[in-house]
């Protein structure tokens, strides 16, 4: 039974990684950049929800909505101010800028909320589900996290395959110049990608802090870097890849914690990344980068 | 009336001047060929007209309106389509998805379906392969897809960049036939070609570019018999 409960918590943690990884992978696929500030958007989302629910005493659902709104706005603003002017610049310049944005957000949060850990009140106040005659208890947050991840995946896949804007995203990710020639506003499409990725980061932030109930300005960096690992693991740029990579990584982390060592769990997760990159540099579902001329 | 007027256009890549003040007109309903050697500035000229790069100075008028600073995606809406060099189809999408991307600026589903029908009539092979992933098409079919995709925006002016490049002789003839048919449907064509002989055989008028300047212009038939053109571009 304990294996099963470990597996379930792995899937749940993996679902959070998957939601974050979707943001990484979409931005990478469409804007061709690694947005290392993505993890800190998670933190901002969690603080927004915290402010609404714990400080102002408003209902949790409002906390989630505000978190999504704040992060969407933040993501689009960061893209407009920090990344858009660097559209033609080298990818290294953009990467360094993203790291700068990451530190900026962390330090702003430090100024406003201080470094003391805050107790994050879970946005889910439902009883745990008892299975197998009470032997297996699955918390409501766990269930909601997994369900949310599935819903997000479904909506995102439908959006990309069934709508014009979604197809425009695919076109921009494949060839920006050709997309322009179709009449697609490339800058608008990139901004939309940041909006969606950041909204997902907000949801992930609220779920992550609901599961682990502490909140500091650095809370986003670890899930952020692991979700990045998940995105690379699954094949960066691939949406199903981010999903699969996230889930597998979450399971590996929880199983490693239980059966190997809780201190080594993070090291094991990153070791998996290194092995994957050695064996299959493009990730599980990644595209091979041979272009037909 | 001229559908396109280019005046004293100058384009730079960094400090290197690619276009050194060119002016030319394209009349409604014409096929205009821009010919010249590699690096003469043909593609740069097309890219500047369709808004992919910005001119440093000079102006471009489309249907009498200045469009020099209008971004490429807006120009598509105004009726300028561009079939890029190397085709640049969306290779991971299907043929049909590619064609639908071409109609991105249009909203009327009925009109889009009608255009799709005419594109299929013009290129029956695209209909046969509509569910095939575009990257698996042959070079000639990819060229047809790129042209069909451009037609999906229902353009008044279509710019084509090296449509015959890398194609087998049979396809080359077919592509040039199709360009003439597109033109006879009322679409003005601005054609950039290395295959000067073929281009001049279907064009009404032509401009010869040499290192960023127009060195010669005139009736396509006359240019074909011009000694300097013959010597430099028709390998006679």
Interface residues (C-beta under 8 A of the other chain):
Chain A: X164 X167 X168 X170 X171 X174 X175 X177 X178 X179 X180 X181 X182 X183 X184 X185 X186 X287 X292 X293
Chain B: X50 X51 X52 X71 X72 X73 X74 X76 X77 X81 X82 X84 X86 X88 X89 X90 X91 X92 X93 X97 X100 X101 X102 X104 X105 X135 X149 X150 X153
